[in-house]
Amino acid sequence: MRVLITGMGGELGTRVANLLEADESVTEILGMDLFPPRRRIFRSEFHRVEPTDRRKAVHLVRDFDPEVIVHLGVFEPHSRTSPSEARRGTAASAVSVLGAAAQCPSLRSIVVRSGIEVYGRSRGAPTRPDESVPIAPTSPFGESLAHVEQVAVEAGEVADVPVTALRFAPIVGPSIPSPLGRYLRLPAVFVDPVSELPFSLLHQEGACQAMVAAIGAGYDGPLNVVGPGAVTATQAVLMGRRIPIPVIGPGWLAAGALAELQGAPLPPHSRELLVRGCTADGSEARSVLGIDPRSTHDVVAQLYRWEIVDHPAPTGQVAPR
């Protein structure tokens, strides 16, 4: 099996590459990203590609002729890039890579990273949507993820292959560049105790295991991947023995500016999560992928313990479709 991984330079992409390298059924792995891999790779081939360099991306994809594409080329605002760079990079990567993949004769399936931000948090929206709920993003990041899903579905229709869109809860962990994680680690954290709703999180290792499991599942459609349970912002802050500072309404403008001065910019989708909540029904993904993500409570607890991330050895192999 030949697997192409976009976003291999990120924490998730490098980890997925390591897991696939341990699987003998995966014969070739090609990766591309703006950044180099964050840890050592052993038998993967990596190419540094600017997200907007369409010519180079298309050339690499068509020459490699992948059987499976794992598209992690999604840039979260204030993760490692600015909001404008994240938006442009996410859109450009999806169009160039997935568009080229649709013309590859050996392509069998597409797996893309998305997020539960695509459901949005408008008034009256379901508080725990399942995959049947129409998407209606209310943040720039949610809109970017919805665009990635649309491009992937169109590519899948052209190539006549299944497309698995993994709608992750916000991914947090001690070693992943998460704007939400940085914000929650501040000594004093702004919260809205009047209207805050619970949110769910996903540990970075759970996200990687879901990606690998999706390759073998060949599922056609979206899947919500979330850690069981939920916490409010105040509960998370108190778990970390930080100081919660109440703020409401227009006060969030000043709160966001102060957080940015401390090195923890708060993008709209993160602020939306802190105030309006962000969770989803992940039962379908657990059934289809056979995964058991860590609970949201455990993810928050580990975030504050600053533990070294445990990378368990993969068990079994990816089953071909």
Stockholm file with secondary structure:
# STOCKHOLM 1.0

chainA/1-321         MRVLITGMGGELGTRVANLLEADESVTEILGMDLFPPRRRIFRSEFHRVEPTDRRKAVHLVRDFDPEVIVHLGVFEPHSRTSPSEARRGTAASAVSVLGAAAQCPSLRSIVVRSGIEVYGRSRGAPTRPDESVPIAPTSPFGESLAHVEQVAVEAGEVADVPVTALRFAPIVGPSIPSPLGRYLRLPAVFVDPVSELPFSLLHQEGACQAMVAAIGAGYDGPLNVVGPGAVTATQAVLMGRRIPIPVIGPGWLAAGALAELQGAPLPPHSRELLVRGCTADGSEARSVLGIDPRSTHDVVAQLYRWEIVDHPAPTGQVAPR
#=GR chainA/1-321 SS CEEEEETTTSHHHHHHHHHHHTCTTCCEEEEEESSCCSSCCSSEEEEECCTTCHHHHHHHHHHHCCSEEEECCCCCBTTTBCHHHHHHHHHHHIIIIIHHHTTCTTCCEEEEEEEGGGGCCCTTCCSSCCTTSCCCCCSHHHHHHHHHHHHHHHHHHHHTCCEEEEEECCEECTTSCCHHHHHHTSSEEEECTTTCCCBCCEEHHHHHHHHHHHHHHCCCEEEEECCSSCBCHHHHHHHTTCEEEECCTTHHHHHHHHHHHTTCCCCHHHHHHHHHCBCCCCHHHHHHHCCCCCCHHHHHHHHHHTCCCCCCCCCSCCCCC
#=GC SS_cons         CEEEEETTTSHHHHHHHHHHHTCTTCCEEEEEESSCCSSCCSSEEEEECCTTCHHHHHHHHHHHCCSEEEECCCCCBTTTBCHHHHHHHHHHHIIIIIHHHTTCTTCCEEEEEEEGGGGCCCTTCCSSCCTTSCCCCCSHHHHHHHHHHHHHHHHHHHHTCCEEEEEECCEECTTSCCHHHHHHTSSEEEECTTTCCCBCCEEHHHHHHHHHHHHHHCCCEEEEECCSSCBCHHHHHHHTTCEEEECCTTHHHHHHHHHHHTTCCCCHHHHHHHHHCBCCCCHHHHHHHCCCCCCHHHHHHHHHHTCCCCCCCCCSCCCCC
//
